Amino acid sequence: MVRAHAISLGQLTDLVGPGGLTVLAGSRRAQVTGVVGLSDPSQLEDRAEPGDLVLALGQPPTPGWPLDSWLRRCRAKGVVAIGLGPLEAPLDRGTLALAERLEVALVECQDPWSAGLALHRALTADPETSAGRASALALNAVERSGPEVHQVIEALSGALAAEFVLLDAAGQQFSLGPDVLSPTEAEAVGRFDAKGRLAIVGLPSGRELIAAPLPHPKGGTLWIGALTENPTALERTRLMTALRVGGLGVWGKLATQLMSYEQSARHRTALLGEVLDAVSAGVQPSRSLIRRSLALGWELGSWQLGLRLILREEADPVVRRQEIVDACAAQGLTVQMVEQVDGWTGWVSLPEEPNAARVEELSASLRRAHRLWNQQVATAIGLGHVRAGVEGLAASLGEAADAARIAMTRPQTGHFVHVDRLGLAQMLLALARTDTFLTSAKALLAPLGPVDGPLSATLEAYLSSGGHANEVAARLGVHRNTVAARLSRIKTLLGVDLEDSETRLALHLACRAILSHPDRPGPGPTWPAVPL
């Protein structure tokens, strides 16, 4: 970066404004010629230059000997000042004294993003230099752009007459918008230098990518790049200056977005928890709870199709939520999505009870959306039954959670399972290790009457004997014809084929679960008795 002129640290603190920068140690007369943001202290040797003010955008060294050691490294690089984010506690006297002795100023920044932009403006304010003009254009683009990261990138592209792009560590486009790199160019970019140095990459198309490292507020490194054709040395210098300024602007937008996302996520998660707790307690949601739900667009009184998404790779549900919502919107679906530790809980609200064709259409649309977002983040998804009202929402979400756990083990279905498409016996087999298995088992066997009734006892004995009617008759002390009649009745009531091995296994699991439940040998479920 071309350094137009030096400016004192005291002048910089005045330019940033009251409370923006506070000099904790060192001289306000220290001459600053550049500013650089670091996501990690280890990037110091690669990126800092003599005369720099270094902004610790990521996690700074821990106060104590780690920070003291970093101070010495900064002094060896010729750094004149270190900007630390808002401090949770005052620095100890030993660290402040060391900074004074090494003549490296320690500065507290209440808002590193705003401070960094103001510092860049002050240091490159000379309009007669190429660096000054590039800095001014980039600063104006950042300040006039919208709140989204892709809007900053678009503004920089328009202001600097070059294609700007935000990339991840593997060289893949990170921000929204049309793809700037062709597949061949993206492959050529490959992985950037892990040490965080400036990268200049020649592409097969003849274009050149100039990229600077950018710390992600949640950790790791992104890259902000500019694409040019046959750049001169002066053009490279101009774009490098713009990348520094633009990168700081993108970092600020990302940090603001993430803070907003996290606050919204906590609100959504807490609100859904209140709704489900009310249902679990058997009470209707309060008027206040309904009002707050409506404020988020939640129509609790509608018909609901519950969804559950479980991540199959490491990802941040808060950061990636919008991708899921956008993929559903591309299929014409409005989905409420709430962040969970391992993915998302969501639902589609419907104004009236859908027929079978409409449910199938919704399932197909969600399957297409699932394929779309799976290109970005791998998930397994489960869908519940469509049910009415807030109680129905809770039930559908429970079914969706079970279905999602099944989907995790079913690559042959694309990790997509809808309970409407599974037979009850198949569901029981898949749900045998889930919390809702006992409830499902009772639902399956309910038509047989009491747990200790003749039909239930006959079915359990038949399944335990491996399907030998004579053994069942001897065990129950009844005639073989009685067993045959009861089995025929069981087949009719349950609508099952007892010759099917999977069905027999599912029924056996259900019988064993109910017979071994701690409630036994009590009165058992209040199922209606079925006469023989």
C-alpha positions in Angstrom: 0.0 0.0 0.0 1.3 3.5 -0.9 1.4 5.6 2.3 0.5 9.2 1.4 1.7 10.8 4.6 2.0 10.3 8.3 -0.4 11.5 11.0 0.0 11.6 14.7 -2.0 9.2 16.9 -3.4 12.1 18.7 -4.8 13.6 15.5 -6.3 10.2 14.6 -8.1 9.9 17.9 -9.5 13.4 17.3 -10.7 12.5 13.8 -12.4 9.3 15.0 -14.4 11.3 17.6 -15.0 11.2 21.3 -15.0 7.7 22.8 -13.9 6.1 19.6 -10.2 5.7 20.4 -8.7 5.9 23.8 -4.9 5.9 24.2 -4.1 3.6 27.2 -0.4 3.7 26.9 2.3 5.3 24.7 2.6 8.7 23.1 -0.2 10.5 21.3 2.6 12.0 19.2 3.5 8.6 17.6 3.5 8.9 13.8 1.1 6.5 12.0 1.6 5.9 8.3 -0.8 2.9 7.8 -3.5 0.8 9.3 -4.1 -2.9 8.9 -6.7 -5.2 10.4 -5.6 -8.7 11.6 -7.9 -11.6 12.3 -5.2 -13.4 14.2 -2.1 -12.3 16.0 0.0 -14.8 14.0 -0.6 -12.7 10.8 1.5 -9.9 12.2 4.8 -10.8 10.5 3.2 -11.3 7.1 0.9 -8.3 6.9 2.1 -5.5 9.2 4.6 -2.9 8.1 6.7 -0.3 9.9 4.6 2.7 11.0 1.3 0.7 11.0 -1.5 0.9 13.6 -2.6 -2.7 13.9 -6.3 -3.3 14.6 -7.0 -6.6 16.3 -10.3 -7.5 14.5 -10.4 -11.1 15.7 -9.5 -12.4 19.2 -6.5 -10.4 20.5 -3.8 -12.1 22.6 -4.9 -12.9 26.1 -3.9 -10.1 28.6 -0.8 -11.0 30.5 2.3 -12.6 29.1 0.7 -13.5 25.7 -0.1 -9.8 25.1 3.3 -8.7 26.4 5.0 -11.1 24.0 2.9 -9.7 21.1 3.9 -6.2 22.1 7.6 -7.2 21.7 6.8 -8.7 18.3 5.0 -5.6 17.2 8.0 -3.5 18.3 10.3 -5.7 16.2 8.1 -5.1 13.1 8.2 -1.3 13.6 4.4 -1.2 14.5 3.8 2.1 16.4 0.3 1.4 17.8 -2.1 -1.5 18.6 -5.8 -1.1 18.5 -7.8 -3.5 20.8 -11.5 -3.9 20.7 -13.7 -3.0 23.7 -11.9 -4.4 26.8 -13.8 -6.4 29.3 -11.3 -5.4 32.1 -8.5 -2.9 32.4 -5.1 -4.0 31.3 -2.6 -4.7 34.1 0.0 -2.1 35.0 2.9 -4.3 33.9 1.5 -4.5 30.3 0.9 -0.7 30.2 4.5 0.0 31.5 5.9 -2.4 28.9 4.1 -0.6 26.1 5.5 2.7 27.3 9.0 1.3 27.4 8.8 -0.2 23.9 7.1 2.9 22.5 4.2 0.9 21.1 1.0 2.7 21.9 -2.0 0.7 23.2 -5.4 2.0 22.0 -8.9 0.8 23.0 -11.4 0.9 20.0 -15.0 1.0 20.9 -16.0 0.3 17.3 -13.0 -1.1 15.3 -14.9 -0.9 12.0 -15.8 2.8 12.2 -12.3 3.6 13.7 -10.6 1.7 10.8 -12.6 3.6 8.1 -11.8 6.9 9.7 -8.1 6.0 10.0 -8.0 5.0 6.3 -9.6 8.3 5.3 -7.2 10.3 7.3 -4.1 8.5 6.1 -5.0 8.5 2.4 -6.8 11.8 2.1 -4.4 13.3 -0.4 -6.5 13.4 -3.7 -3.4 13.9 -5.8 -2.1 10.3 -5.2 -3.5 7.2 -6.8 -3.8 5.6 -3.4 -5.7 8.6 -2.0 -8.2 8.5 -4.8 -8.7 4.7 -4.5 -9.1 5.0 -0.8 -11.7 7.8 -1.1 -13.7 5.9 -3.8 -13.7 2.7 -1.6 -14.6 4.6 1.5 -17.5 6.3 -0.2 -18.7 3.0 -1.7 -18.6 1.3 1.7 -20.5 4.1 3.5 -23.2 4.5 0.8 -23.8 0.8 0.3 -26.8 -1.1 1.8 -26.6 -3.2 5.0 -25.9 -6.5 3.2 -22.4 -7.7 2.4 -23.1 -8.3 -1.2 -24.2 -4.7 -1.5 -20.8 -3.6 -0.3 -19.2 -5.8 -3.0 -21.5 -4.4 -5.7 -20.7 -0.8 -4.6 -17.0 -1.4 -4.7 -17.2 -2.9 -8.2 -19.1 0.1 -9.4 -16.8 2.7 -7.8 -13.4 1.1 -8.7 -14.4 -0.1 -12.2 -13.3 -3.6 -11.4 -15.1 -6.8 -10.5 -14.9 -7.3 -6.7 -15.7 -10.7 -5.1 -15.8 -12.2 -1.6 -14.3 -15.7 -1.4 -13.9 -18.4 1.2 -10.6 -20.1 2.1 -11.1 -22.6 -0.8 -11.6 -19.8 -3.4 -15.4 -20.3 -3.7 -17.6 -17.3 -3.9 -19.0 -16.4 -0.4 -21.4 -13.5 -1.0 -24.7 -13.5 -2.8 -25.0 -12.4 -6.4 -24.0 -13.7 -9.8 -20.9 -15.9 -10.0 -17.9 -13.6 -10.8 -15.5 -16.5 -11.4 -16.2 -19.2 -14.0 -15.8 -22.8 -12.9 -12.4 -23.0 -14.6 -11.2 -19.8 -12.9 -12.5 -21.0 -9.5 -10.6 -24.2 -9.9 -7.4 -22.3 -10.8 -7.7 -20.1 -7.7 -7.6 -23.2 -5.4 -6.7 -22.6 -1.8 -5.2 -19.3 -0.8 -2.0 -18.9 1.2 -3.0 -20.0 4.8 -0.7 -17.4 6.3 -2.9 -14.6 5.1 -0.6 -12.9 2.6 -1.8 -10.8 -0.3 -2.5 -13.2 -3.3 -2.1 -12.3 -7.0 -3.4 -15.2 -9.1 -3.2 -15.4 -12.9 -6.3 -17.1 -14.3 -6.7 -19.2 -17.5 -9.0 -16.6 -19.0 -6.1 -14.1 -18.9 -7.6 -12.1 -16.1 -5.8 -11.5 -12.8 -7.2 -11.9 -9.3 -5.8 -9.7 -6.6 -7.0 -10.8 -3.2 -6.5 -9.7 0.4 -7.2 -11.7 3.5 -10.2 -10.7 5.6 -11.0 -12.0 9.1 -14.5 -13.5 9.5 -16.0 -12.2 12.8 -16.8 -15.7 13.8 -13.3 -17.0 13.1 -11.4 -18.1 10.1 -10.5 -16.1 7.1 -12.3 -14.9 4.0 -10.7 -13.1 1.0 -11.8 -10.0 -0.7 -10.6 -9.9 -4.3 -10.6 -7.7 -7.4 -10.5 -9.0 -11.0 -8.7 -7.1 -13.7 -7.2 -7.6 -17.1 -3.6 -6.8 -17.9 -3.2 -4.4 -14.9 -0.3 -2.0 -14.6 1.8 -1.7 -11.5 0.0 1.5 -10.6 -3.4 -0.2 -11.1 -2.4 -3.1 -8.8 -1.4 -0.6 -6.1 -4.7 1.3 -6.5 -6.7 -1.9 -6.1 -4.6 -3.1 -3.2 -5.5 0.1 -1.4 -9.1 -0.3 -2.2 -9.1 -3.9 -1.0 -7.8 -2.9 2.4 -10.5 -0.3 2.8 -13.2 -2.4 1.2 -12.2 -5.4 3.4 -12.6 -3.4 6.5 -16.0 -2.3 5.3 -17.1 -5.9 4.6 -15.9 -7.0 8.0 -18.0 -4.3 9.7 -21.1 -5.3 7.7 -20.5 -9.0 8.5 -20.1 -8.2 12.3 -23.3 -6.2 12.3 -25.2 -8.8 10.4 -24.0 -11.6 12.7 -25.0 -9.6 15.8 -28.5 -9.0 14.3 -28.8 -12.7 13.3 -27.8 -14.0 16.7 -30.2 -11.6 18.5 -33.0 -12.7 16.2 -32.1 -16.4 16.6 -32.2 -16.2 20.4 -35.6 -14.5 20.1 -37.1 -17.1 17.8 -35.7 -20.0 19.7 -36.9 -18.7 23.0 -40.4 -17.9 21.6 -40.8 -21.4 20.1 -39.7 -22.9 23.4 -42.5 -20.9 25.2 -45.1 -22.1 22.6 -44.1 -25.8 23.0 -43.9 -25.5 26.8 -47.5 -24.2 26.8 -48.7 -27.1 24.7 -46.8 -29.6 26.9 -48.4 -28.2 30.0 -51.8 -28.5 28.4 -52.6 -24.8 28.5 -53.4 -22.4 25.7 -50.7 -19.9 24.7 -51.3 -16.5 26.4 -52.5 -13.5 24.4 -49.0 -11.9 24.9 -47.4 -15.1 23.4 -49.8 -15.1 20.5 -49.1 -11.4 19.8 -45.3 -11.9 19.9 -45.7 -14.9 17.6 -47.8 -13.0 15.1 -45.1 -10.2 15.1 -42.8 -12.8 13.7 -45.3 -14.0 11.1 -46.2 -17.2 13.0 -49.8 -18.2 12.3 -50.3 -20.6 15.2 -54.0 -21.2 14.5 -53.4 -22.5 10.9 -52.8 -26.0 9.6 -49.1 -26.8 10.1 -46.6 -29.0 8.3 -43.7 -29.5 10.7 -40.1 -29.8 9.4 -36.8 -30.8 11.1 -33.4 -30.3 9.6 -30.3 -31.9 11.1 -26.8 -30.8 9.9 -24.7 -33.6 8.3 -21.6 -31.3 8.3 -20.2 -28.6 10.6 -22.0 -25.3 10.0 -23.4 -22.4 11.9 -27.2 -22.6 11.9 -27.5 -18.9 12.7 -25.3 -17.9 9.7 -26.8 -20.4 7.2 -30.5 -20.0 8.1 -31.2 -17.5 5.3 -29.9 -20.0 2.7 -32.6 -22.5 3.8 -35.3 -19.8 3.8 -34.2 -18.6 0.3 -34.2 -22.1 -1.1 -37.7 -22.7 0.1 -38.8 -19.3 -1.3 -37.4 -20.3 -4.7 -40.0 -23.1 -4.6 -42.8 -20.7 -3.7 -42.8 -21.8 0.0 -43.0 -19.5 3.0 -41.2 -21.4 5.8 -40.8 -20.3 9.4 -37.3 -21.5 10.4 -35.9 -21.6 14.0 -32.3 -22.3 14.8 -31.3 -25.3 16.9 -27.9 -26.5 18.1 -27.7 -29.2 15.3 -29.8 -27.5 12.6 -33.3 -26.0 12.3 -36.9 -26.6 13.3 -39.5 -25.2 10.9 -43.0 -25.4 9.6 -45.2 -24.3 6.7 -48.6 -22.8 7.7 -51.6 -23.5 5.5 -54.9 -21.5 5.7 -57.1 -24.6 5.3 -56.8 -28.4 5.6 -54.9 -29.6 2.5 -56.0 -32.6 0.6 -53.7 -35.5 -0.2 -52.7 -34.0 -3.6 -51.7 -30.7 -1.9 -49.7 -32.5 0.8 -47.8 -34.4 -1.9 -47.2 -31.1 -3.8 -45.7 -29.5 -0.6 -43.5 -32.5 0.0 -42.2 -32.4 -3.6 -41.5 -28.7 -3.3 -39.6 -29.2 -0.1 -37.6 -32.1 -1.6 -36.6 -29.7 -4.5 -35.6 -27.0 -2.0 -33.6 -29.6 0.0 -31.6 -30.5 -3.1 -30.9 -26.9 -3.7 -29.6 -26.0 -0.2 -27.8 -29.3 0.1 -25.4 -27.9 -2.6 -24.3 -25.4 0.1 -24.8 -27.2 3.4 -25.6 -30.9 3.8 -28.6 -31.7 5.9 -31.1 -34.5 6.6 -34.8 -33.4 6.6 -37.9 -35.0 8.1 -41.5 -33.9 7.6 -44.4 -34.6 9.9 -48.1 -35.0 9.3 -50.2 -31.9 8.5 -52.1 -31.0 11.7 -54.3 -28.2 13.0 -53.5 -25.4 15.5 -50.8 -24.9 18.0 -51.2 -28.5 19.4 -51.0 -29.8 15.9 -47.8 -27.8 15.3 -46.2 -29.4 18.4 -47.2 -32.9 17.3 -46.1 -32.3 13.7 -42.7 -31.0 14.9 -42.3 -34.1 17.1 -43.0 -36.4 14.1 -40.6 -34.3 11.9 -37.9 -34.7 14.5 -38.3 -38.5 14.4 -38.4 -38.5 10.7 -35.2 -36.4 10.5 -33.3 -38.9 12.7 -34.5 -41.7 10.3 -33.4 -39.5 7.3 -29.8 -39.3 8.7 -29.4 -43.0 8.1 -31.1 -43.1 4.7 -28.9 -41.8 1.9 -31.0 -43.9 -0.6 -33.9 -41.4 0.0 -31.6 -38.4 -0.4 -31.7 -38.0 3.4 -35.3 -36.9 3.0 -38.2 -38.7 4.9 -41.8 -37.7 5.1 -43.9 -39.7 7.6 -46.8 -39.7 5.2 -44.8 -41.9 2.9 -43.9 -44.5 5.5 -46.1 -47.3 6.6 -46.7 -47.4 10.4 -44.8 -50.7 10.7 -41.8 -49.2 8.8 -41.9 -46.2 11.1 -41.9 -48.4 14.2 -38.8 -50.2 12.9 -37.0 -46.9 12.3 -38.2 -45.2 15.5 -37.3 -48.1 17.9 -34.6 -46.0 19.6 -36.5 -42.7 19.7 -38.4 -41.1 22.6 -41.7 -41.4 20.8 -41.5 -45.1 20.1 -43.7 -46.1 23.0 -46.4 -43.7 21.9 -46.3 -45.0 18.4 -46.3 -48.6 19.6 -49.5 -47.9 21.6 -51.1 -46.2 18.7 -50.4 -49.2 16.5 -51.8 -51.8 18.9 -54.7 -49.7 20.2 -57.3 -51.5 18.1 -56.6 -54.8 19.9 -58.1 -53.4 23.2 -56.5 -53.7 26.7 -52.8 -54.6 27.0 -53.7 -57.7 29.1 -56.7 -58.6 26.8 -56.9 -61.8 24.8 -56.0 -60.3 21.4 -52.9 -58.5 22.7 -51.8 -61.7 24.6 -52.4 -63.8 21.5 -50.4 -61.5 19.3 -47.4 -61.3 21.7 -47.4 -65.1 22.1 -47.6 -65.7 18.3 -44.7 -63.3 17.6 -42.6 -64.7 20.5 -43.1 -68.3 19.2 -41.9 -67.4 15.8 -45.4 -67.9 14.3 -46.3 -71.4 15.6 -50.0 -71.5 16.4 -49.8 -74.8 18.3 -47.2 -73.4 20.7 -49.5 -70.3 21.2 -52.5 -72.5 22.0 -50.5 -74.5 24.6 -49.1 -71.4 26.2 -52.5 -69.7 26.5 -54.4 -72.8 27.3 -56.9 -72.4 24.4 -57.8 -74.5 21.4 -55.8 -74.1 18.2 -59.0 -72.9 16.3 -59.4 -70.1 18.9 -55.8 -68.9 18.2 -56.6 -69.0 14.4 -59.7 -66.9 14.9 -57.9 -64.4 17.1 -55.1 -64.0 14.5 -57.6 -63.5 11.8 -59.3 -60.8 13.9 -55.9 -59.2 14.6 -55.1 -59.0 10.9 -58.4 -57.3 10.2 -58.2 -54.8 13.1 -54.6 -53.8 12.4 -54.7 -54.1 8.6 -51.4 -56.0 8.5 -49.9 -59.0 6.8 -48.5 -61.3 9.6 -46.6 -63.3 6.9 -44.4 -60.2 6.2 -41.2 -60.4 8.2 -40.7 -56.6 8.6 -44.3 -56.3 9.8 -43.8 -59.1 12.3 -40.6 -57.5 13.6 -42.3 -54.1 14.0 -45.3 -55.6 15.9 -43.0 -57.6 18.1 -41.0 -54.5 19.0 -44.2 -52.7 19.8 -45.5 -55.6 22.0 -42.2 -55.9 23.9 -42.0 -52.1 24.4 -45.5 -52.0 26.0 -45.0 -55.1 28.1 -41.7 -54.0 29.5 -42.8 -50.4 30.2 -42.5 -49.4 33.9 -46.3 -48.8 34.0 -46.8 -52.6 33.8 -48.4 -54.5 35.4 -50.8 -51.6 36.1 -54.2 -51.1 34.5 -52.6 -50.3 31.2 -53.8 -47.9 28.5 -57.5 -47.0 28.3 -58.1 -48.6 24.9 -61.6 -49.6 24.1 -62.2 -53.3 24.6 -62.7 -55.3 21.4 -65.2 -58.3 21.8 -64.2 -61.6 20.3 
